[in-house]
Amino acid sequence: MDNSPVRINAEETLSDNWYILKKYSFDLRRQDGTWQAQTREVYDRGNGATILLYNRAQRTVLLIRQFRMPTFVNDYHGYLIEAAAGLLDNASPEERIRLEAEEETGYRVHHVEKIYSAFMSPGSVTERIHFFIGEYQPGDQVGSGGGIEEEGEDIEVLELGFEQALVMVQSGEIVDGKTLMLLQYLELRMLKEGW
């Protein structure tokens, strides 16, 4: 007997343009044991990784600023301040985040520490993001960063004081979820370890 609480009845591809958008019709077993028919659209863009680069001695973080169309159409100016991130594209999270950090910030990361994984928008997007932190030194800069122009990236690299970044969270200048989570993680770790 199948104990799954979900029975998929139909799956339809709605778009395969940028990533894959599908419509699922399914039955969901409710807590009382009855089955309820439901329909949901699911956007599959693959899994990703993100990293907050920090310098303990200087008390700084490396962030990036880039245009994000979905934020623009949701009554925002479109330019988000974020931690470096990217899709895995068949690489391990550790391998991908090292490459993305270098592409986007220009810094080669020697040691990355995975802190957790999280679904960021599980109501409609399949993506699971792997979160990392990594310490950088001025000598780790091997390029100017900025992303890959052929992929439409036009990234500005920002080195900010850690306290300045926290103020920018409070003022609403930093509103990206993954970046908020990483900054708060680092703040808690700094308090715990007495940095």
DALINNOR-V815271 format. One record per residue. N is the residue number from 1. RES is the residue in three letters. OMEGA is omega in radians with two decimals (none if undefined). NEAR is the number of other C-alpha atoms within 8 Angstrom. D_LAST is the distance of its C-alpha to the last C-alpha in whole Angstrom. Layout:
BEGIN
[[N/RES/OMEGA/NEAR/D_LAST] [N/RES/OMEGA/NEAR/D_LAST]]
END
This chain:
BEGIN
[[1/MET/-3.14/2/55] [2/ASP/3.14/3/52] [3/ASN/-3.12/4/49] [4/SER/3.10/5/47] [5/PRO/-3.09/7/47] [6/VAL/3.00/8/47] [7/ARG/3.12/8/51] [8/ILE/-3.12/9/51] [9/ASN/-3.12/8/54] [10/ALA/3.13/7/54] [11/GLU/-3.10/9/51] [12/GLU/3.07/7/52] [13/THR/-3.14/9/50] [14/LEU/3.14/8/50] [15/SER/3.05/8/48] [16/ASP/-3.04/8/47] [17/ASN/3.14/5/47] [18/TRP/2.94/4/43] [19/TYR/-3.02/9/42] [20/ILE/3.06/12/44] [21/LEU/-3.14/12/45] [22/LYS/3.04/12/47] [23/LYS/3.13/12/48] [24/TYR/2.95/13/49] [25/SER/-3.03/12/51] [26/PHE/3.02/12/50] [27/ASP/3.13/12/51] [28/LEU/3.09/11/48] [29/ARG/-3.13/11/49] [30/ARG/-3.11/9/48] [31/GLN/3.14/5/47] [32/ASP/3.09/5/50] [33/GLY/3.12/6/52] [34/THR/3.13/7/53] [35/TRP/3.13/8/53] [36/GLN/3.09/8/52] [37/ALA/3.14/8/53] [38/GLN/3.06/8/50] [39/THR/3.11/8/49] [40/ARG/2.97/8/46] [41/GLU/-3.08/9/45] [42/VAL/3.13/11/42] [43/TYR/-3.13/11/41] [44/ASP/3.12/10/40] [45/ARG/-3.11/9/37] [46/GLY/3.13/10/36] [47/ASN/-3.08/11/32] [48/GLY/3.10/13/29] [49/ALA/3.11/15/26] [50/THR/-3.12/14/23] [51/ILE/2.98/14/19] [52/LEU/3.07/15/16] [53/LEU/-3.10/12/16] [54/TYR/3.04/12/12] [55/ASN/-3.05/11/11] [56/ARG/-3.08/8/8] [57/ALA/-3.11/4/9] [58/GLN/-3.07/6/11] [59/ARG/-3.14/9/9] [60/THR/3.04/11/12] [61/VAL/3.04/13/14] [62/LEU/3.08/13/18] [63/LEU/3.12/15/20] [64/ILE/3.04/14/24] [65/ARG/3.10/12/27] [66/GLN/-3.13/13/30] [67/PHE/3.10/8/33] [68/ARG/-3.07/9/34] [69/MET/3.14/7/37] [70/PRO/3.11/7/37] [71/THR/3.12/10/35] [72/PHE/-3.13/11/37] [73/VAL/3.07/8/40] [74/ASN/3.00/6/38] [75/ASP/3.07/6/38] [76/TYR/-3.09/7/35] [77/HIS/3.02/6/35] [78/GLY/-3.10/12/34] [79/TYR/-3.12/9/31] [80/LEU/2.96/11/28] [81/ILE/-2.98/12/24] [82/GLU/2.88/12/23] [83/ALA/3.10/13/21] [84/ALA/-3.09/13/23] [85/ALA/3.06/11/26] [86/GLY/3.09/10/29] [87/LEU/-3.07/9/32] [88/LEU/3.13/12/32] [89/ASP/3.08/7/36] [90/ASN/3.04/4/36] [91/ALA/3.04/7/33] [92/SER/3.12/7/31] [93/PRO/-3.13/10/27] [94/GLU/3.14/8/25] [95/GLU/-3.08/8/28] [96/ARG/-3.06/14/29] [97/ILE/3.04/13/25] [98/ARG/3.14/11/25] [99/LEU/-3.13/8/28] [100/GLU/3.13/11/27] [101/ALA/-3.13/15/24] [102/GLU/3.12/14/26] [103/GLU/-3.00/11/29] [104/GLU/-3.07/13/27] [105/THR/-3.07/16/24] [106/GLY/-3.12/13/26] [107/TYR/3.06/12/23] [108/ARG/-3.08/10/23] [109/VAL/-3.12/12/21] [110/HIS/-3.13/6/21] [111/HIS/3.06/6/19] [112/VAL/3.13/11/19] [113/GLU/3.09/7/17] [114/LYS/-3.12/9/20] [115/ILE/3.05/8/18] [116/TYR/3.01/7/21] [117/SER/-3.12/8/25] [118/ALA/2.94/8/26] [119/PHE/-3.04/9/30] [120/MET/3.14/10/29] [121/SER/-2.98/8/32] [122/PRO/3.09/8/34] [123/GLY/-3.10/4/37] [124/SER/-3.05/9/39] [125/VAL/-3.10/11/37] [126/THR/-2.96/13/36] [127/GLU/2.97/13/33] [128/ARG/-3.12/11/30] [129/ILE/3.06/12/27] [130/HIS/-3.06/13/25] [131/PHE/-3.14/13/21] [132/PHE/2.88/13/19] [133/ILE/3.11/13/15] [134/GLY/-3.14/13/15] [135/GLU/3.11/11/13] [136/TYR/3.05/11/16] [137/GLN/3.13/7/16] [138/PRO/-3.13/5/19] [139/GLY/3.14/5/22] [140/ASP/-3.12/9/22] [141/GLN/-3.11/10/24] [142/VAL/-3.14/9/27] [143/GLY/-3.10/8/29] [144/SER/-3.09/7/29] [145/GLY/3.09/13/28] [146/GLY/3.11/13/30] [147/GLY/-3.08/10/31] [148/ILE/-3.07/9/35] [149/GLU/-3.13/7/38] [150/GLU/3.10/5/40] [151/GLU/3.11/5/38] [152/GLY/-3.11/6/38] [153/GLU/3.08/10/34] [154/ASP/-2.91/10/34] [155/ILE/3.03/11/30] [156/GLU/3.14/9/28] [157/VAL/-3.12/12/25] [158/LEU/2.98/8/22] [159/GLU/-3.05/8/19] [160/LEU/2.95/10/17] [161/GLY/-3.09/10/14] [162/PHE/3.13/9/12] [163/GLU/3.09/6/13] [164/GLN/3.13/8/16] [165/ALA/3.12/12/16] [166/LEU/3.07/9/16] [167/VAL/3.13/8/18] [168/MET/3.01/10/21] [169/VAL/-3.12/11/20] [170/GLN/-3.09/7/21] [171/SER/-3.13/7/24] [172/GLY/3.08/7/25] [173/GLU/3.05/8/25] [174/ILE/-3.07/13/23] [175/VAL/3.14/10/25] [176/ASP/-3.04/9/25] [177/GLY/-3.09/7/24] [178/LYS/3.14/10/23] [179/THR/3.07/12/20] [180/LEU/-3.12/11/19] [181/MET/-3.12/8/19] [182/LEU/3.12/12/16] [183/LEU/3.12/11/14] [184/GLN/3.08/8/14] [185/TYR/-3.12/8/13] [186/LEU/3.11/8/10] [187/GLU/3.11/8/9] [188/LEU/3.13/8/10] [189/ARG/3.12/8/8] [190/MET/3.13/9/5] [191/LEU/-3.10/8/7] [192/LYS/-3.06/6/8] [193/GLU/3.08/6/6] [194/GLY/3.13/5/4] [195/TRP/none/5/0]]
END
